[in-house]
Amino acid sequence: MGLIDDRVLDAMVGAAADALDHTTATMFGEAMRRTLSDAVERFDDGPAGTAFLLTGDIPAMWLRDSAAQMRPYLALLSLDPGLGDLIAAVVRQQSRQIVRDPYANAFNDGPTGAGHQADATAMTPWTWERKYEVDSLAFPLQLAHQLWRATGRTDHLDEAFVQAARLVMQTIRVEQDHDACSDYRFERTDCPDSDTLVGGHGTPVAVTGMTWSAFRPSDDACRYHYNVPGNIFAAAALRDLAELAAAPLADPDLGADAVTLATELEEAVEQHGVVEVPGFGPVWAYEVDGLGNHLLMDDANMPSLMSLPLTGGVAPDDPRYLATRAFVLSEANPTFVRGRAAEGLGSPHTPAGYVWPIAAAVQGLTAREEQEKRAVLAMLRDTHAARGRMTESFDADDPTRFTREWFSWADAMFCELVLDVLGHRVPAGAREPQSHTSTNRT
């Protein structure tokens, strides 16, 4: 597995210093190196090996986080093909984790029994946490497709990947009728309500064609269990899988099943996930239950409504997306935060009044104007409070107050935004249209 070529990274740091400023460039270079030096564990556990990717200050690998942590390196594959070895190793590890348990969101680096073993769910020694989140199944499919699309390599699309892909589709389909078909249950004691499910199976839902999720990408319990950005992302990832099935995998049945399921999710979201909001027009809700209830908000974690051009194959100039984005970045959204030092998205997962760098980076990456991208980067530079790294969240009035000093996913999104400004973008998905954002790159 290759690490980053120092010549490539040094050139990017130099370009960032020229296009932005020295502090931003230094933070970028250190973050790019930190993930590779501190978060990657390598395993010689097969012909090509796998890589276990720590989320940061928690000694476990999240399916979602590990895919997002690789995004900035995807953007440099044309300059440093050796990075593909690492990304392929991460995909191979993710495939094996899904095969062990498609309902788990985070895993140990072996059958150690670490993590939340006291939770009332079907834990195994391999499992750190078993909060079922549909995005955890979509991210590995997207990452596998991104690597293939950028490089043409197929060594990560092995037997375990195909087995995992079929399990992903099986699980998504089972959870289209959670009450009748699913045996997934989850309860945790001595914790906030956001860390467990009501009665072990969550609040009531109707069968809609959307797929059920127990928890959000924040690892907080859903209020209504059809998470709209999660469903849109799952559909886009299934379209990615269909493209893999049609080309390198040569598996038309797998591809046809993926397209059918993606279409069901898309049609159900269109029917149940769109709400008319005065002043904004039709926007996507964050969660619905099919019984008439909906939640109008967005969360700082991906997939979010704001991240749909990155995760859901939605064009950044799509009228509904623009209306939704305007709502998300307004005080009409209960998770929007405006403080003396920063403004942006927060999350019920962290204290009120805290802004998340992940969401700020997503705002920059989905911006149509260069000025907005640079403004976001300047805010992230000015609020790192001498830490030199991205945290999980920080107080919008006092950035010296923060949660999780080392959160590798936040580092990755900051790096991706720097690279975006420099003209290096993450490979698009099967349904992602060409960006209509400004092409004026310095």
C-alpha positions, 0 to 999 in steps of 0.5 A, a space after each residue: 500500500 502506498 502512502 502519499 508521494 511527498 513531492 505531490 503533497 509538497 506541490 499541493 501545499 505550495 499551491 495552497 499557500 499561493 492561492 490561499 494563505 500560509 496558515 491554511 496551507 500548513 493546516 492542509 499539509 499536516 492534516 493530509 499526513 496525519 490521517 496516513 500516519 496516525 489513523 491507518 493500520 495495515 493488515 497482511 490478511 490476504 493476497 493484497 491486504 486490507 487497511 483499518 482506518 481509525 476514526 480519530 480519538 476512538 479506536 474503531 473504524 466506522 464504515 461511513 467515516 473511513 470512506 469520507 476520510 479517503 475523499 481528499 486522496 481520491 482527488 489526487 489519484 491522477 497525480 499519485 496513483 500509489 494512493 489507490 493501493 491504500 483506498 483499495 485496501 480500505 474498500 477490502 476491509 469495509 467489504 469484510 466488515 459488511 459481510 460480518 454484520 450489515 447492521 453494524 456501523 463501527 468495527 474493531 480491528 479484530 475479535 477483541 470484544 471492545 466497544 459497546 458490548 452491553 447494548 441489547 442487540 446482536 453484538 459480536 467481538 468484531 463489532 464496536 457499535 451496532 447502530 444501524 444507519 443506512 448511509 453506512 452501507 452506501 458509503 463503501 459502495 460509493 468509495 469502491 465506484 470512485 476508485 474504479 472510475 478514477 483509475 480503472 482498477 478492479 482488484 478491490 472488487 473481489 468476492 467479498 465486495 460482491 457478497 457485501 453488495 448483495 447483503 447491502 441490497 438485501 438489508 435495504 430491501 428488508 428495511 423497506 418493511 421494517 416492522 414485518 420483515 426485520 429482526 433488528 433491535 437496539 437498546 442501550 441503558 443509562 444513556 440519553 434518549 438519542 442513543 437508543 431506540 424507543 422499545 428497541 425498534 423505534 417509532 412507528 412508520 408506514 410502508 412507503 418504499 423508502 428504507 428504514 434507518 435506526 440512527 442518523 449519520 450522527 449516530 443519534 436515533 432518528 425521530 422519524 425513521 425514514 431519513 431522506 438524505 440517507 435514502 437519496 444517498 442509498 439510491 445514488 450508491 445503488 446506481 454506482 453499484 449498477 455501473 460496476 455490475 455492468 462493467 468490471 463485474 459483468 453481473 447483469 443480474 446484480 446490476 438490474 437488482 440495484 437499478 430496481 431498488 434505486 428506482 423504488 427509493 427515488 420514487 418513494 422519496 419523491 412521494 413522501 420526502 418533499 415538503 412545501 415550506 413558506 418562503 422557500 418552496 418545495 424542499 426535502 425534509 430531513 426525516 419522515 415516517 409515512 404517517 404524515 409526520 416530517 422533520 424540517 432540519 438538517 444535520 452537520 454529518 454526511 449524508 445531509 441535505 446540504 451534501 446531496 451534490 456530494 452524496 446523492 447525485 444531485 446537481 448543485 444548481 438543481 432548483 429543489 436543492 437550491 431551495 433546500 440549501 437556502 432553508 438549511 443555511 437560514 435561521 428557519 433551520 433549527 440546527 443553523 448556528 450564528 455566533 460572534 466567531 462563526 456561523 453554520 450547521 450544528 447538530 443535536 449530537 453536540 452542544 447547542 451553539 456549536 458549529 461543525 467543520 464537516 458541515 462548513 466544508 460541505 457548504 464550501 464544496 457545494 457553493 456555486 461561487 468561489 467567494 463562498 468557498 474561500 469565505 468558508 476556508 477563512 472561517 475554518 482557518 480563523 476558528 481552529 484556536 491554535 490547534 491547527 486541526 479540525 475538531 468535531 464541533 466548536 462554540 460559534 462564540 468561543 472557538 477555544 471550546 470544542 468537542 473531539 480534538 482529533 476527528 479525522 473525518 473533519 480533517 478530510 473534509 477541510 482538505 477536500 475543500 482546499 483541493 477543490 479550490 485548487 481545482 482537484 475534485 473527487 470523482 463523480 458518481 454514476 448519476 452525478 452530473 457535471 458540476 455547474 459551480 464556478 470553474 475559475 480556479 486559482 
